Amino acid sequence: MGCYRETSADLALSMLSLLANPLVGLIKHHRRADRYLQEVRTPTVAPTETWHRINGAFKSELVGVSVHRGLFWRYVATWTAPA
């Protein structure tokens, strides 16, 4: 799972993500946050590659990989090693 850099071709899905974000936030975190979660220490960086470039790289390197784009600028790649 990862995130991709938005381009103008991603406009429709980006708009859907922007509209869904507050709704998902209310569902998952229905109470107001009263403190910062100190235990969350995951390093993050801004995505640099576009969806098309990521998808193309996976497809050229891993035969049989399945790459799906999701909401919130995320993608999931699934691959099963040949038997």
MMTF fields as JSON, N, C-alpha, C and O atoms, coordinates in Angstrom:
{
  "mmtfVersion": "1.0.0",
  "mmtfProducer": "UNKNOWN",
  "numBonds": 331,
  "numAtoms": 332,
  "numGroups": 83,
  "numChains": 1,
  "numModels": 1,
  "chainsPerModel": [1],
  "groupsPerChain": [83],
  "chainIdList": ["A"],
  "bondAtomList": [4, 2, 8, 6, 12, 10, 16, 14, 20, 18, 24, 22, 28, 26, 32, 30, 36, 34, 40, 38, 44, 42, 48, 46, 52, 50, 56, 54, 60, 58, 64, 62, 68, 66, 72, 70, 76, 74, 80, 78, 84, 82, 88, 86, 92, 90, 96, 94, 100, 98, 104, 102, 108, 106, 112, 110, 116, 114, 120, 118, 124, 122, 128, 126, 132, 130, 136, 134, 140, 138, 144, 142, 148, 146, 152, 150, 156, 154, 160, 158, 164, 162, 168, 166, 172, 170, 176, 174, 180, 178, 184, 182, 188, 186, 192, 190, 196, 194, 200, 198, 204, 202, 208, 206, 212, 210, 216, 214, 220, 218, 224, 222, 228, 226, 232, 230, 236, 234, 240, 238, 244, 242, 248, 246, 252, 250, 256, 254, 260, 258, 264, 262, 268, 266, 272, 270, 276, 274, 280, 278, 284, 282, 288, 286, 292, 290, 296, 294, 300, 298, 304, 302, 308, 306, 312, 310, 316, 314, 320, 318, 324, 322, 328, 326],
  "bondOrderList": [1, 1, 1, 1, 1, 1, 1, 1, 1, 1, 1, 1, 1, 1, 1, 1, 1, 1, 1, 1, 1, 1, 1, 1, 1, 1, 1, 1, 1, 1, 1, 1, 1, 1, 1, 1, 1, 1, 1, 1, 1, 1, 1, 1, 1, 1, 1, 1, 1, 1, 1, 1, 1, 1, 1, 1, 1, 1, 1, 1, 1, 1, 1, 1, 1, 1, 1, 1, 1, 1, 1, 1, 1, 1, 1, 1, 1, 1, 1, 1, 1, 1],
  "groupList": [{"groupName": "MET", "atomNameList": ["N", "CA", "C", "O"], "elementList": ["N", "C", "C", "O"], "formalChargeList": [0, 0, 0, 0], "bondAtomList": [1, 0, 2, 1, 3, 2], "bondOrderList": [1, 1, 2], "singleLetterCode": "M", "chemCompType": "L-PEPTIDE LINKING"}, {"groupName": "GLY", "atomNameList": ["N", "CA", "C", "O"], "elementList": ["N", "C", "C", "O"], "formalChargeList": [0, 0, 0, 0], "bondAtomList": [1, 0, 2, 1, 3, 2], "bondOrderList": [1, 1, 2], "singleLetterCode": "G", "chemCompType": "PEPTIDE LINKING"}, {"groupName": "CYS", "atomNameList": ["N", "CA", "C", "O"], "elementList": ["N", "C", "C", "O"], "formalChargeList": [0, 0, 0, 0], "bondAtomList": [1, 0, 2, 1, 3, 2], "bondOrderList": [1, 1, 2], "singleLetterCode": "C", "chemCompType": "L-PEPTIDE LINKING"}, {"groupName": "TYR", "atomNameList": ["N", "CA", "C", "O"], "elementList": ["N", "C", "C", "O"], "formalChargeList": [0, 0, 0, 0], "bondAtomList": [1, 0, 2, 1, 3, 2], "bondOrderList": [1, 1, 2], "singleLetterCode": "Y", "chemCompType": "L-PEPTIDE LINKING"}, {"groupName": "ARG", "atomNameList": ["N", "CA", "C", "O"], "elementList": ["N", "C", "C", "O"], "formalChargeList": [0, 0, 0, 0], "bondAtomList": [1, 0, 2, 1, 3, 2], "bondOrderList": [1, 1, 2], "singleLetterCode": "R", "chemCompType": "L-PEPTIDE LINKING"}, {"groupName": "GLU", "atomNameList": ["N", "CA", "C", "O"], "elementList": ["N", "C", "C", "O"], "formalChargeList": [0, 0, 0, 0], "bondAtomList": [1, 0, 2, 1, 3, 2], "bondOrderList": [1, 1, 2], "singleLetterCode": "E", "chemCompType": "L-PEPTIDE LINKING"}, {"groupName": "THR", "atomNameList": ["N", "CA", "C", "O"], "elementList": ["N", "C", "C", "O"], "formalChargeList": [0, 0, 0, 0], "bondAtomList": [1, 0, 2, 1, 3, 2], "bondOrderList": [1, 1, 2], "singleLetterCode": "T", "chemCompType": "L-PEPTIDE LINKING"}, {"groupName": "SER", "atomNameList": ["N", "CA", "C", "O"], "elementList": ["N", "C", "C", "O"], "formalChargeList": [0, 0, 0, 0], "bondAtomList": [1, 0, 2, 1, 3, 2], "bondOrderList": [1, 1, 2], "singleLetterCode": "S", "chemCompType": "L-PEPTIDE LINKING"}, {"groupName": "ALA", "atomNameList": ["N", "CA", "C", "O"], "elementList": ["N", "C", "C", "O"], "formalChargeList": [0, 0, 0, 0], "bondAtomList": [1, 0, 2, 1, 3, 2], "bondOrderList": [1, 1, 2], "singleLetterCode": "A", "chemCompType": "L-PEPTIDE LINKING"}, {"groupName": "ASP", "atomNameList": ["N", "CA", "C", "O"], "elementList": ["N", "C", "C", "O"], "formalChargeList": [0, 0, 0, 0], "bondAtomList": [1, 0, 2, 1, 3, 2], "bondOrderList": [1, 1, 2], "singleLetterCode": "D", "chemCompType": "L-PEPTIDE LINKING"}, {"groupName": "LEU", "atomNameList": ["N", "CA", "C", "O"], "elementList": ["N", "C", "C", "O"], "formalChargeList": [0, 0, 0, 0], "bondAtomList": [1, 0, 2, 1, 3, 2], "bondOrderList": [1, 1, 2], "singleLetterCode": "L", "chemCompType": "L-PEPTIDE LINKING"}, {"groupName": "ASN", "atomNameList": ["N", "CA", "C", "O"], "elementList": ["N", "C", "C", "O"], "formalChargeList": [0, 0, 0, 0], "bondAtomList": [1, 0, 2, 1, 3, 2], "bondOrderList": [1, 1, 2], "singleLetterCode": "N", "chemCompType": "L-PEPTIDE LINKING"}, {"groupName": "PRO", "atomNameList": ["N", "CA", "C", "O"], "elementList": ["N", "C", "C", "O"], "formalChargeList": [0, 0, 0, 0], "bondAtomList": [1, 0, 2, 1, 3, 2], "bondOrderList": [1, 1, 2], "singleLetterCode": "P", "chemCompType": "L-PEPTIDE LINKING"}, {"groupName": "VAL", "atomNameList": ["N", "CA", "C", "O"], "elementList": ["N", "C", "C", "O"], "formalChargeList": [0, 0, 0, 0], "bondAtomList": [1, 0, 2, 1, 3, 2], "bondOrderList": [1, 1, 2], "singleLetterCode": "V", "chemCompType": "L-PEPTIDE LINKING"}, {"groupName": "ILE", "atomNameList": ["N", "CA", "C", "O"], "elementList": ["N", "C", "C", "O"], "formalChargeList": [0, 0, 0, 0], "bondAtomList": [1, 0, 2, 1, 3, 2], "bondOrderList": [1, 1, 2], "singleLetterCode": "I", "chemCompType": "L-PEPTIDE LINKING"}, {"groupName": "LYS", "atomNameList": ["N", "CA", "C", "O"], "elementList": ["N", "C", "C", "O"], "formalChargeList": [0, 0, 0, 0], "bondAtomList": [1, 0, 2, 1, 3, 2], "bondOrderList": [1, 1, 2], "singleLetterCode": "K", "chemCompType": "L-PEPTIDE LINKING"}, {"groupName": "HIS", "atomNameList": ["N", "CA", "C", "O"], "elementList": ["N", "C", "C", "O"], "formalChargeList": [0, 0, 0, 0], "bondAtomList": [1, 0, 2, 1, 3, 2], "bondOrderList": [1, 1, 2], "singleLetterCode": "H", "chemCompType": "L-PEPTIDE LINKING"}, {"groupName": "GLN", "atomNameList": ["N", "CA", "C", "O"], "elementList": ["N", "C", "C", "O"], "formalChargeList": [0, 0, 0, 0], "bondAtomList": [1, 0, 2, 1, 3, 2], "bondOrderList": [1, 1, 2], "singleLetterCode": "Q", "chemCompType": "L-PEPTIDE LINKING"}, {"groupName": "TRP", "atomNameList": ["N", "CA", "C", "O"], "elementList": ["N", "C", "C", "O"], "formalChargeList": [0, 0, 0, 0], "bondAtomList": [1, 0, 2, 1, 3, 2], "bondOrderList": [1, 1, 2], "singleLetterCode": "W", "chemCompType": "L-PEPTIDE LINKING"}, {"groupName": "PHE", "atomNameList": ["N", "CA", "C", "O"], "elementList": ["N", "C", "C", "O"], "formalChargeList": [0, 0, 0, 0], "bondAtomList": [1, 0, 2, 1, 3, 2], "bondOrderList": [1, 1, 2], "singleLetterCode": "F", "chemCompType": "L-PEPTIDE LINKING"}],
  "groupTypeList": [0, 1, 2, 3, 4, 5, 6, 7, 8, 9, 10, 8, 10, 7, 0, 10, 7, 10, 10, 8, 11, 12, 10, 13, 1, 10, 14, 15, 16, 16, 4, 4, 8, 9, 4, 3, 10, 17, 5, 13, 4, 6, 12, 6, 13, 8, 12, 6, 5, 6, 18, 16, 4, 14, 11, 1, 8, 19, 15, 7, 5, 10, 13, 1, 13, 7, 13, 16, 4, 1, 10, 19, 18, 4, 3, 13, 8, 6, 18, 6, 8, 12, 8],
  "groupIdList": [1, 2, 3, 4, 5, 6, 7, 8, 9, 10, 11, 12, 13, 14, 15, 16, 17, 18, 19, 20, 21, 22, 23, 24, 25, 26, 27, 28, 29, 30, 31, 32, 33, 34, 35, 36, 37, 38, 39, 40, 41, 42, 43, 44, 45, 46, 47, 48, 49, 50, 51, 52, 53, 54, 55, 56, 57, 58, 59, 60, 61, 62, 63, 64, 65, 66, 67, 68, 69, 70, 71, 72, 73, 74, 75, 76, 77, 78, 79, 80, 81, 82, 83],
  "secStructList": [7, 3, 3, 7, 5, 7, 7, 4, 4, 4, 2, 2, 2, 2, 2, 2, 2, 2, 2, 2, 2, 2, 2, 2, 2, 2, 2, 2, 7, 7, 1, 7, 7, 7, 1, 7, 7, 6, 6, 7, 7, 7, 7, 7, 7, 7, 7, 7, 1, 5, 2, 2, 2, 2, 2, 2, 2, 2, 2, 2, 2, 1, 6, 6, 7, 3, 3, 3, 3, 7, 1, 6, 6, 3, 3, 3, 3, 3, 7, 7, 7, 7, 7],
  "xCoordList": [0.844, 0.0, 0.883, 1.918, 0.473, 1.226, 0.34, -0.858, 0.93, 0.212, 0.87, 2.085, 0.081, 0.607, 0.414, -0.438, 1.227, 1.132, -0.016, -0.147, -0.826, -2.0, -1.606, -0.685, -2.31, -2.174, -3.564, -4.561, -3.629, -4.934, -5.822, -7.046, -5.226, -6.009, -6.736, -7.673, -6.314, -6.895, -8.014, -8.493, -8.426, -9.358, -10.651, -11.069, -11.289, -12.581, -12.423, -13.207, -11.423, -11.221, -10.752, -11.086, -9.987, -9.537, -10.714, -10.764, -11.656, -12.837, -13.67, -14.172, -13.815, -14.546, -13.834, -14.485, -12.515, -11.742, -11.912, -12.062, -11.889, -12.054, -13.43, -13.561, -14.453, -15.801, -15.976, -16.688, -15.34, -15.499, -14.666, -14.998, -13.596, -12.687, -13.369, -13.172, -14.156, -14.815, -15.799, -15.912, -16.502, -17.46, -16.752, -17.193, -15.685, -14.912, -14.343, -14.326, -13.884, -13.373, -14.43, -14.14, -15.652, -16.736, -17.111, -17.422, -17.079, -17.441, -16.372, -16.686, -15.123, -14.042, -13.664, -13.223, -13.835, -13.434, -14.578, -14.494, -15.635, -16.858, -16.761, -17.618, -15.723, -15.534, -14.439, -13.519, -14.533, -13.528, -12.215, -12.208, -11.127, -9.812, -9.468, -9.58, -9.049, -8.686, -7.18, -6.702, -6.426, -4.971, -4.346, -5.001, -3.072, -2.326, -1.888, -1.445, -2.005, -1.602, -0.082, 0.495, 0.559, 2.016, 2.587, 3.729, 1.813, 2.342, 2.465, 3.089, 1.888, 1.987, 3.316, 3.502, 4.227, 5.554, 5.945, 7.129, 4.978, 5.236, 5.863, 5.292, 7.036, 7.629, 6.844, 6.375, 6.704, 5.984, 6.763, 7.538, 6.547, 7.09, 6.006, 5.117, 6.08, 5.108, 5.341, 6.491, 4.279, 4.453, 5.082, 4.773, 5.962, 6.638, 6.237, 6.384, 5.739, 5.388, 3.886, 3.084, 3.524, 2.108, 1.567, 2.325, 0.243, -0.417, 0.021, 0.319, 0.061, 0.404, 1.838, 2.112, 2.728, 4.126, 4.281, 5.01, 3.606, 3.654, 3.058, 3.653, 1.89, 1.221, 2.114, 2.264, 2.697, 3.571, 4.808, 5.231, 5.387, 6.577, 6.244, 6.992, 5.122, 4.72, 4.5, 4.999, 3.756, 3.407, 4.645, 4.689, 5.644, 6.837, 7.79, 8.602, 7.697, 8.63, 8.062, 8.81, 6.745, 6.141, 5.027, 3.954, 5.291, 4.28, 3.137, 3.363, 1.929, 0.757, 0.383, -0.494, 1.022, 0.682, -0.66, -1.007, -1.39, -2.663, -2.532, -2.248, -2.738, -2.596, -3.941, -4.502, -4.452, -5.75, -5.603, -4.91, -6.259, -6.275, -7.452, -8.526, -7.239, -8.296, -8.531, -7.91, -9.427, -9.67, -8.456, -7.595, -8.41, -7.382, -5.991, -5.018, -5.884, -4.621, -3.785, -2.556, -4.447, -3.758, -3.855, -4.745, -2.916, -2.975, -2.557, -1.848, -3.006, -2.642, -2.166, -2.856, -0.984, -0.451, -0.475, -0.04, -0.992, -1.067, -0.38, -0.636, 0.502, 1.228, 1.39, 1.691, 1.192, 1.407, 2.534, 2.493, 3.524, 4.671, 4.218, 3.36, 4.789, 4.433, 4.826, 5.84, 4.02, 4.283, 5.392, 5.731],
  "yCoordList": [-1.173, 0.0, 1.228, 1.268, 2.203, 3.444, 4.577, 4.392, 5.745, 6.915, 7.394, 7.276, 7.93, 8.455, 9.969, 10.531, 10.615, 12.063, 12.358, 11.719, 13.305, 13.669, 14.399, 15.216, 14.098, 14.826, 15.283, 14.939, 16.046, 16.516, 15.363, 15.489, 14.237, 13.067, 12.429, 11.654, 12.748, 12.171, 13.035, 12.76, 14.056, 15.048, 14.447, 14.802, 13.555, 12.999, 12.224, 12.413, 11.357, 10.581, 11.478, 11.23, 12.509, 13.45, 14.202, 14.406, 14.612, 15.317, 14.398, 14.824, 13.15, 12.186, 11.985, 11.903, 11.906, 11.751, 12.96, 12.808, 14.157, 15.366, 15.428, 15.866, 14.988, 14.983, 13.886, 14.081, 12.744, 11.615, 11.759, 11.16, 12.536, 12.624, 13.038, 12.362, 14.11, 14.477, 13.409, 13.157, 12.786, 11.745, 10.545, 10.038, 10.103, 8.98, 9.369, 8.553, 10.594, 11.063, 11.015, 10.61, 11.423, 11.382, 9.955, 9.677, 9.057, 7.668, 6.979, 6.296, 7.162, 6.468, 7.118, 6.435, 8.426, 9.156, 10.073, 11.294, 9.466, 10.223, 11.147, 12.011, 10.976, 11.895, 12.896, 12.58, 14.065, 15.1, 14.695, 14.223, 14.876, 14.542, 15.513, 16.728, 14.976, 15.848, 15.874, 16.613, 15.053, 15.061, 14.48, 13.772, 14.789, 14.25, 12.836, 12.571, 11.928, 10.546, 10.435, 10.42, 10.36, 10.306, 9.007, 8.981, 7.924, 6.632, 6.488, 5.538, 7.4, 7.341, 7.976, 9.186, 7.146, 7.628, 7.165, 6.981, 6.982, 6.513, 7.63, 8.716, 7.376, 8.409, 8.543, 7.545, 9.741, 9.963, 10.923, 11.749, 10.803, 11.73, 11.977, 11.146, 13.1, 13.402, 12.47, 12.204, 11.971, 11.083, 11.837, 13.005, 11.163, 11.795, 11.19, 11.846, 9.968, 9.283, 9.333, 9.304, 9.409, 9.423, 7.996, 7.026, 7.89, 6.587, 5.82, 4.628, 6.474, 5.788, 5.26, 4.171, 6.013, 5.571, 4.397, 3.447, 4.461, 3.371, 2.1, 1.026, 2.223, 1.072, 0.455, -0.765, 1.28, 0.788, 0.083, -0.937, 0.626, 0.006, -1.366, -2.323, -1.466, -2.762, -3.77, -4.894, -3.365, -4.287, -4.74, -5.871, -3.869, -4.253, -5.134, -5.858, -5.078, -5.83, -7.127, -8.078, -7.18, -8.349, -8.921, -8.33, -10.054, -10.713, -11.172, -11.836, -10.822, -11.238, -10.333, -10.683, -9.178, -8.255, -7.588, -7.343, -7.307, -6.607, -5.306, -5.332, -4.178, -2.873, -2.162, -2.004, -1.738, -1.07, 0.305, 0.472, 1.266, 2.624, 2.747, 2.194, 3.473, 3.655, 5.115, 6.004, 5.346, 6.714, 7.241, 6.477, 8.537, 9.224, 9.021, 8.918, 8.96, 8.913, 7.691, 7.755, 6.6, 5.37, 4.333, 4.373, 3.408, 2.258, 1.022, 1.118, -0.139, -1.415, -2.329, -2.51, -2.901, -3.867, -5.239, -5.401, -6.225, -7.598, -8.514, -8.454, -9.371, -10.288, -11.602, -11.637, -12.677, -14.017, -14.667, -14.722, -15.152, -15.794, -17.02, -17.766, -17.239, -18.422, -19.689, -19.721, -20.725, -21.979, -22.781, -23.861],
  "zCoordList": [0.0, 0.0, 0.0, 0.666, -0.736, -0.789, -1.267, -1.478, -1.436, -1.936, -3.218, -3.38, -4.117, -5.362, -5.421, -4.733, -6.261, -6.459, -7.408, -8.452, -7.054, -7.843, -9.126, -9.128, -10.209, -11.469, -11.905, -11.271, -12.969, -13.449, -13.9, -13.885, -14.301, -14.709, -13.52, -13.711, -12.312, -11.105, -10.519, -9.419, -11.23, -10.682, -10.14, -9.038, -10.875, -10.425, -9.123, -8.193, -9.045, -7.823, -6.679, -5.52, -6.995, -5.965, -5.355, -4.142, -6.194, -5.688, -4.8, -3.76, -5.206, -4.395, -3.05, -2.008, -3.075, -1.842, -0.926, 0.286, -1.504, -0.699, -0.044, 1.099, -0.769, -0.211, 0.836, 1.821, 0.636, 1.557, 2.819, 3.842, 2.774, 3.906, 5.22, 6.23, 5.249, 6.511, 6.988, 8.188, 6.056, 6.416, 7.047, 8.078, 6.448, 7.001, 8.364, 9.285, 8.495, 9.781, 10.87, 11.995, 10.551, 11.54, 11.923, 13.081, 10.95, 11.227, 12.072, 13.047, 11.696, 12.388, 13.717, 14.641, 13.811, 15.018, 15.428, 15.299, 15.921, 16.191, 17.4, 17.585, 18.228, 19.352, 19.009, 18.254, 19.545, 19.322, 19.985, 21.122, 19.284, 19.839, 20.954, 20.787, 22.087, 23.207, 23.46, 24.32, 22.697, 22.832, 21.572, 20.807, 21.368, 20.246, 20.577, 21.695, 19.625, 19.86, 19.801, 18.713, 20.935, 21.014, 20.476, 20.017, 20.523, 20.107, 18.588, 18.116, 17.822, 16.366, 15.95, 16.071, 15.461, 15.083, 13.681, 13.396, 12.824, 11.478, 10.648, 10.547, 10.051, 9.199, 7.897, 7.349, 7.41, 6.167, 5.271, 5.751, 3.986, 2.996, 1.96, 1.772, 1.3, 0.25, -0.937, -1.287, -1.561, -2.718, -3.884, -4.118, -4.61, -5.743, -7.08, -8.112, -7.093, -8.337, -8.585, -7.652, -9.86, -10.226, -10.255, -10.264, -10.27, -10.342, -11.592, -11.51, -12.715, -13.967, -13.934, -14.438, -13.355, -13.273, -12.302, -12.587, -11.171, -10.193, -10.788, -10.694, -11.397, -12.009, -13.088, -13.144, -13.933, -14.991, -14.451, -14.993, -13.384, -12.793, -12.218, -12.421, -11.5, -10.953, -12.073, -12.013, -13.09, -14.184, -14.969, -15.453, -15.095, -15.852, -15.046, -15.622, -13.727, -12.886, -12.321, -12.095, -12.088, -11.455, -12.332, -12.453, -12.929, -13.758, -12.857, -11.845, -13.225, -12.467, -11.312, -10.523, -11.189, -10.101, -10.4, -11.555, -9.349, -9.459, -8.667, -7.469, -9.329, -8.682, -8.763, -9.847, -7.618, -7.564, -6.924, -5.92, -7.518, -6.983, -6.019, -6.26, -4.935, -3.953, -3.63, -4.211, -2.706, -2.247, -1.487, -1.051, -1.342, -0.56, -1.14, -0.393, -2.462, -3.184, -2.817, -2.793, -2.536, -2.156, -3.259, -4.108, -3.219, -4.118, -3.332, -2.33, -3.798, -3.19, -4.311, -5.314, -4.129, -5.086, -4.421, -3.281, -5.158, -4.656, -5.65, -6.852, -5.128, -5.989, -5.271, -4.078, -5.991, -5.456, -6.241, -7.47, -5.539, -6.196, -6.973, -6.504, -8.167, -8.93, -8.182, -7.485, -8.333, -7.617, -8.257, -7.773]
}
